[in-house]
Amino acid sequence: MTADNDAHHNLHPESGRIAHTWRDRKRYWWPLGLLIPASPFLSWILVEHLHLGLFWATGAWILLLVVPVVDLVAGPDGQSPPDAVIAALQNDRYYRWCTYLFVPLQYAGLVFAAWCWSYYAPMATGEKIALAMTVGVVAGVGINAAHELGHKSDNLERWLAKIVLAQSLYGHFYVEHNHGHHIKVATPHDPASARFGESFWMFLPRSVIGGLKSAWGIETARLRRQGKTVLSPANNILQAWALSAALYTIVTVTFGWQILPWLLLQAAAGITFLEAANYLEHYGLLRARRNDGSFVKARPEDSWNSDHLVSNLFLYQLQRHSDHHANPRLRYQSLRSAQAAPQLPAGYAVMIVCAAVPPLWRTIMDHRVLDYYDNNLDLVHTKATR
């Protein structure tokens, strides 16, 4: 562990000095994450100048090829903010604007892609699919941006989260992640916690369908407690679905019905990307139990941690997932790398590719799960866990 990581464990008697001298060395690198929502424009520029249709998939290339290579060169982050600076980091609005700016760029890119699908004559079917993959990556990272915004108590940020989710048709995530996943994580009751030995392609429908059912049940119960019907305008899921319906109607009417298949394809790609992240975040991990069989509160040890520098910049430190579950109200800039948690061997971009190939995933990950629990399958989250 580096001195930076140790800082928040050694605050006395020098906490004032640490607070005064600590600096976020990534502070002015966070806007790099905006390359993802800008990638439809970047794709068009590259295709126009290089005349190669494969560059319509630039958004996917950035996340799945460029980021892992730069991660390898840059190495692990190694810097975590000490406790003494957390309050100042939380209140620094610069970091909020780094996420706020994602929203207009995301929607500008979607509108531009719709124009390309409809009017950009040189595009062949394969190129339209490639552009849909780029827009899908934007939608997937957008769900992550919504994840960051949706955890906050500020009304603006919560509405921005719903707006971001509209593109991917995944508005129920706003309810399920906060009030379902965070309560049930790393237990057999959470559809978004992958079981040991479960392939991603088996996990995907289970998580999507289970998450939707869970979200609807949570929101229905909340409204009933308030004396409201499930069809109330206060229903967060219906609000999110209405935003999606309005968005898709406006874009389709503006650019023609022929873009609808591409809109649906990019939404499916975005959902798949998000669920791939869900898959690797808790694979095989199970919360400890009390003597009465109930589960203890979620700890950093119940999530896989990854401290790869560049992928964390592009994903608003989602990879410091262990600290996020232990301290869900912390903003991305305040998250610490949890050294006590199980560690992924690479950043999310690499691990998502591995998850798509089940034999490769199991070769890489299964022994890590077993090693973490000293080969005691009773401590592992399996299909048989109750």
Wavefront OBJ file of the C-alpha trace (Angstrom):
o trace
v 0.000 0.000 0.000
v 1.344 3.450 -0.918
v 1.772 6.374 1.414
v -1.213 8.032 -0.269
v -3.394 5.042 0.499
v -2.129 4.918 4.059
v -2.897 8.574 4.705
v -6.516 8.123 5.726
v -5.481 5.550 8.330
v -2.924 7.835 10.023
v -4.712 11.111 10.621
v -3.560 11.798 14.168
v -1.848 13.922 15.190
v -1.073 15.229 11.701
v -4.510 15.279 10.079
v -4.364 19.049 9.600
v -1.074 18.763 7.752
v -2.401 15.973 5.525
v -5.512 17.983 4.653
v -3.353 20.972 3.789
v -0.878 19.107 1.585
v -3.030 16.485 -0.149
v -3.997 17.237 -3.756
v -6.114 15.281 -6.193
v -3.589 14.621 -8.937
v -6.467 13.536 -11.226
v -8.405 16.772 -10.752
v -7.895 18.138 -14.255
v -8.000 14.728 -15.910
v -11.638 13.997 -15.037
v -12.976 15.771 -18.181
v -11.330 12.974 -20.202
v -14.462 10.993 -19.425
v -16.355 13.346 -21.746
v -14.563 11.739 -24.711
v -17.101 8.909 -24.465
v -20.265 11.005 -25.029
v -18.359 12.972 -27.687
v -17.365 9.759 -29.516
v -20.148 9.873 -32.180
v -18.669 13.176 -33.395
v -15.141 11.803 -33.164
v -16.261 8.759 -35.177
v -17.603 10.956 -37.969
v -14.424 13.069 -38.077
v -12.222 9.981 -38.376
v -14.410 8.401 -41.059
v -14.508 11.647 -43.029
v -10.720 12.025 -43.001
v -9.577 8.394 -43.089
v -12.435 6.970 -45.168
v -12.622 3.789 -43.076
v -16.066 2.726 -41.872
v -14.646 0.791 -38.941
v -14.103 4.129 -37.189
v -17.857 4.455 -36.716
v -17.176 2.154 -33.751
v -14.678 4.608 -32.231
v -16.583 4.785 -28.926
v -16.246 1.034 -28.522
v -12.567 1.118 -29.584
v -11.790 3.778 -26.985
v -13.317 1.830 -24.136
v -12.338 -1.707 -25.114
v -8.947 -1.169 -26.764
v -7.420 2.235 -26.046
v -8.287 2.456 -22.335
v -6.905 -1.015 -21.441
v -3.624 -0.308 -23.252
v -3.188 3.082 -21.572
v -4.190 1.473 -18.241
v -1.358 -0.998 -18.678
v 1.131 1.790 -19.367
v -0.140 4.102 -16.604
v -0.341 1.380 -13.966
v -2.521 1.446 -10.833
v -3.692 4.694 -9.296
v -2.294 4.272 -5.790
v -3.814 7.519 -4.476
v -6.808 7.683 -2.154
v -8.082 10.833 -0.441
v -7.497 10.930 3.339
v -10.483 11.373 5.632
v -9.401 14.932 6.426
v -10.134 16.157 2.885
v -13.356 14.247 2.175
v -15.690 17.078 3.217
v -13.905 19.572 0.966
v -13.927 17.134 -1.947
v -17.640 16.445 -1.483
v -18.452 20.150 -1.637
v -16.200 21.017 -4.588
v -18.657 21.755 -7.394
v -16.001 21.355 -10.101
v -16.441 17.587 -9.859
v -20.210 17.887 -10.222
v -19.851 19.803 -13.468
v -17.696 16.997 -14.842
v -20.780 14.762 -14.579
v -23.351 17.441 -15.462
v -21.620 18.087 -18.795
v -22.028 14.430 -19.708
v -25.776 14.964 -20.196
v -25.838 17.597 -23.007
v -22.954 15.849 -24.780
v -24.776 12.513 -24.545
v -27.906 13.900 -26.150
v -26.049 15.929 -28.771
v -24.281 12.712 -29.766
v -27.556 10.782 -29.929
v -29.193 13.402 -32.160
v -26.108 13.505 -34.376
v -26.117 9.700 -34.667
v -29.819 9.771 -35.597
v -28.994 12.272 -38.350
v -26.217 10.002 -39.609
v -28.454 6.905 -39.610
v -31.112 8.784 -41.537
v -29.300 11.189 -43.874
v -25.596 10.365 -44.103
v -25.699 8.659 -47.497
v -22.348 6.804 -47.519
v -23.281 4.673 -44.495
v -23.700 0.955 -45.184
v -25.633 -1.351 -42.845
v -22.453 -2.550 -41.145
v -21.404 1.041 -40.528
v -24.779 1.854 -39.002
v -24.353 -1.097 -36.663
v -20.869 0.138 -35.747
v -22.258 3.596 -34.954
v -24.995 1.960 -32.869
v -22.245 0.250 -30.851
v -20.558 3.613 -30.267
v -23.844 5.185 -29.160
v -24.508 2.080 -27.051
v -21.212 2.578 -25.222
v -22.298 6.166 -24.550
v -25.616 4.852 -23.210
v -23.842 2.274 -21.031
v -21.390 4.778 -19.568
v -24.396 7.098 -19.275
v -26.098 4.571 -16.983
v -22.944 4.770 -14.883
v -23.186 8.585 -14.887
v -26.822 8.200 -13.822
v -25.601 5.846 -11.097
v -23.365 8.632 -9.783
v -26.101 11.277 -10.004
v -28.939 9.092 -8.709
v -27.244 8.435 -5.369
v -27.366 12.096 -4.431
v -30.081 13.976 -2.540
v -30.023 17.011 -4.837
v -33.231 17.148 -6.933
v -31.387 18.433 -10.004
v -29.001 15.492 -9.925
v -31.815 13.001 -9.477
v -33.686 14.381 -12.494
v -30.486 14.393 -14.519
v -30.107 10.707 -13.630
v -33.573 9.960 -15.044
v -32.822 11.982 -18.181
v -29.574 10.104 -18.760
v -31.337 6.749 -18.337
v -34.008 7.648 -20.912
v -31.675 6.861 -23.835
v -31.123 3.263 -22.724
v -34.762 2.574 -21.732
v -33.442 1.609 -18.302
v -35.233 4.079 -16.060
v -36.136 1.489 -13.411
v -32.401 1.327 -12.576
v -32.889 4.612 -10.711
v -35.105 2.814 -8.175
v -33.647 -0.679 -8.166
v -29.998 0.247 -7.751
v -30.519 2.592 -4.810
v -33.265 0.750 -2.933
v -32.812 -2.844 -4.048
v -29.249 -3.629 -5.029
v -27.603 -1.640 -2.237
v -29.719 -3.394 0.382
v -29.484 -6.936 -1.014
v -26.025 -6.857 -2.630
v -23.919 -10.033 -2.395
v -26.879 -12.121 -1.259
v -29.071 -14.610 -3.169
v -31.899 -12.043 -3.007
v -30.122 -9.598 -5.335
v -30.581 -10.259 -9.083
v -27.577 -8.032 -9.862
v -25.111 -10.123 -7.818
v -23.612 -12.872 -10.001
v -23.290 -16.394 -8.625
v -20.101 -18.422 -8.711
v -20.038 -20.480 -11.936
v -22.849 -18.465 -13.538
v -21.940 -17.287 -17.047
v -22.582 -13.694 -18.050
v -25.095 -14.842 -20.674
v -27.114 -16.641 -18.012
v -26.767 -13.713 -15.604
v -27.885 -11.096 -18.156
v -31.589 -12.032 -18.467
v -31.799 -12.911 -14.766
v -30.491 -9.477 -13.773
v -32.561 -7.513 -16.300
v -35.864 -9.250 -15.505
v -35.187 -9.573 -11.785
v -34.124 -5.935 -11.511
v -37.297 -4.739 -13.244
v -39.530 -6.857 -10.989
v -37.677 -5.702 -7.898
v -37.849 -2.029 -8.880
v -41.587 -2.208 -9.554
v -42.201 -3.871 -6.195
v -40.105 -1.300 -4.350
v -41.811 1.658 -6.022
v -45.294 0.198 -5.544
v -44.630 -0.268 -1.825
v -43.280 3.280 -1.491
v -46.366 4.793 -3.130
v -48.750 2.728 -1.020
v -47.027 3.932 2.148
v -47.761 7.463 0.952
v -51.392 6.644 0.199
v -50.878 6.918 -3.576
v -51.749 4.524 -6.403
v -49.154 2.811 -8.541
v -50.239 4.957 -11.516
v -49.493 8.153 -9.604
v -47.448 10.854 -11.389
v -45.050 10.474 -8.433
v -44.080 6.984 -9.648
v -40.355 7.270 -10.387
v -40.405 4.393 -12.859
v -43.334 5.805 -14.827
v -41.586 9.177 -14.894
v -38.486 7.545 -16.360
v -40.495 5.553 -18.912
v -42.351 8.707 -19.945
v -39.012 10.423 -20.588
v -37.908 7.493 -22.761
v -41.192 7.477 -24.681
v -40.955 11.221 -25.286
v -37.328 10.977 -26.393
v -37.892 8.102 -28.812
v -41.040 9.721 -30.231
v -39.347 13.064 -30.846
v -36.237 11.545 -32.429
v -38.249 9.136 -34.586
v -40.661 11.808 -35.787
v -37.742 14.124 -36.557
v -35.507 11.657 -38.400
v -37.920 8.991 -39.612
v -39.067 5.574 -38.449
v -36.066 3.930 -40.141
v -33.820 4.954 -37.242
v -35.923 3.053 -34.676
v -34.035 -0.266 -35.073
v -30.739 1.563 -34.470
v -32.153 3.321 -31.418
v -33.233 -0.024 -29.983
v -29.879 -1.621 -30.858
v -27.909 1.087 -29.058
v -30.199 0.750 -26.017
v -29.619 -3.018 -25.947
v -25.860 -2.451 -26.220
v -25.942 0.067 -23.372
v -27.926 -2.278 -21.123
v -25.549 -5.150 -21.908
v -22.542 -2.985 -21.059
v -24.085 -1.949 -17.728
v -25.059 -5.496 -16.804
v -21.567 -6.716 -17.676
v -20.248 -4.273 -15.075
v -22.843 -5.565 -12.594
v -21.713 -9.111 -13.341
v -18.078 -8.599 -12.471
v -18.617 -6.313 -9.472
v -19.830 -9.041 -7.078
v -19.138 -12.320 -8.879
v -19.182 -15.193 -6.385
v -19.035 -12.926 -3.328
v -21.328 -13.527 -0.360
v -21.898 -11.355 2.672
v -21.110 -12.872 6.053
v -23.998 -14.079 8.198
v -24.930 -13.427 11.788
v -25.679 -16.271 14.202
v -29.390 -16.064 13.310
v -28.603 -16.579 9.604
v -29.273 -12.975 8.544
v -26.675 -11.124 6.510
v -24.401 -8.494 8.027
v -24.233 -4.992 6.557
v -22.406 -4.792 3.226
v -18.656 -4.343 3.659
v -15.891 -3.436 1.202
v -15.021 -7.152 1.109
v -18.347 -7.861 -0.629
v -17.373 -6.147 -3.893
v -14.466 -6.607 -6.285
v -12.134 -3.608 -6.238
v -10.053 -2.304 -9.132
v -7.667 0.628 -8.902
v -6.618 0.935 -12.536
v -6.040 4.616 -13.182
v -7.300 5.392 -16.690
v -10.417 3.216 -16.647
v -11.354 4.859 -13.345
v -11.126 8.267 -15.021
v -13.539 7.187 -17.751
v -15.955 5.475 -15.353
v -16.058 8.031 -12.515
v -14.262 5.580 -10.216
v -16.991 2.963 -10.474
v -14.146 0.464 -10.100
v -13.672 1.562 -6.483
v -16.914 -0.283 -5.998
v -16.007 -1.670 -2.605
v -15.866 1.777 -1.013
v -18.978 2.816 -2.929
v -21.034 0.061 -1.287
v -19.585 0.774 2.117
v -20.172 4.548 1.703
v -22.823 5.038 -1.021
v -23.226 8.777 -0.413
v -19.597 9.523 -1.280
v -19.163 11.247 -4.614
v -16.864 9.617 -7.135
v -13.915 11.919 -6.393
v -14.012 10.919 -2.705
v -13.940 7.138 -3.132
v -10.974 5.223 -1.732
v -9.369 2.063 -3.046
v -10.203 -0.736 -0.597
v -7.121 -2.871 -0.154
v -8.952 -5.351 2.102
v -11.416 -6.154 -0.694
v -10.795 -8.825 -3.340
v -8.940 -7.300 -6.296
v -9.717 -7.672 -9.994
v -6.662 -8.459 -12.132
v -7.505 -5.698 -14.646
v -9.806 -2.742 -15.229
v -13.474 -3.079 -16.142
v -12.896 -2.720 -19.893
v -10.687 -5.819 -19.981
v -12.852 -7.761 -17.545
v -16.039 -7.058 -19.526
v -14.434 -8.568 -22.629
v -13.392 -11.594 -20.550
v -16.928 -11.930 -19.156
v -18.286 -12.274 -22.700
v -16.237 -15.491 -23.072
v -17.362 -17.752 -20.176
v -14.464 -20.282 -20.299
v -11.952 -17.419 -20.244
v -13.792 -15.699 -17.403
v -13.882 -18.840 -15.274
v -10.199 -19.509 -15.898
v -9.338 -16.015 -14.688
v -11.829 -15.567 -11.872
v -12.936 -18.849 -10.320
v -9.656 -19.588 -8.582
v -9.583 -16.012 -7.261
v -12.998 -16.473 -5.658
v -11.958 -19.794 -4.114
v -8.640 -18.407 -2.904
v -10.418 -15.463 -1.298
v -12.623 -17.826 0.726
v -9.859 -20.378 1.400
v -11.654 -22.920 -0.818
v -14.662 -23.020 1.506
v -17.648 -23.246 -0.848
v -20.026 -22.603 2.053
v -18.784 -18.996 2.049
v -19.216 -18.555 -1.713
v -22.334 -17.218 -3.442
v -23.512 -20.161 -5.561
v -26.811 -21.188 -7.087
v -27.422 -23.356 -4.018
v -27.025 -20.433 -1.580
v -30.178 -19.581 0.324
l 1 2 3 4 5 6 7 8 9 10 11 12 13 14 15 16 17 18 19 20 21 22 23 24 25 26 27 28 29 30 31 32 33 34 35 36 37 38 39 40 41 42 43 44 45 46 47 48 49 50 51 52 53 54 55 56 57 58 59 60 61 62 63 64 65 66 67 68 69 70 71 72 73 74 75 76 77 78 79 80 81 82 83 84 85 86 87 88 89 90 91 92 93 94 95 96 97 98 99 100 101 102 103 104 105 106 107 108 109 110 111 112 113 114 115 116 117 118 119 120 121 122 123 124 125 126 127 128 129 130 131 132 133 134 135 136 137 138 139 140 141 142 143 144 145 146 147 148 149 150 151 152 153 154 155 156 157 158 159 160 161 162 163 164 165 166 167 168 169 170 171 172 173 174 175 176 177 178 179 180 181 182 183 184 185 186 187 188 189 190 191 192 193 194 195 196 197 198 199 200 201 202 203 204 205 206 207 208 209 210 211 212 213 214 215 216 217 218 219 220 221 222 223 224 225 226 227 228 229 230 231 232 233 234 235 236 237 238 239 240 241 242 243 244 245 246 247 248 249 250 251 252 253 254 255 256 257 258 259 260 261 262 263 264 265 266 267 268 269 270 271 272 273 274 275 276 277 278 279 280 281 282 283 284 285 286 287 288 289 290 291 292 293 294 295 296 297 298 299 300 301 302 303 304 305 306 307 308 309 310 311 312 313 314 315 316 317 318 319 320 321 322 323 324 325 326 327 328 329 330 331 332 333 334 335 336 337 338 339 340 341 342 343 344 345 346 347 348 349 350 351 352 353 354 355 356 357 358 359 360 361 362 363 364 365 366 367 368 369 370 371 372 373 374 375 376 377 378 379 380 381 382 383 384 385 386
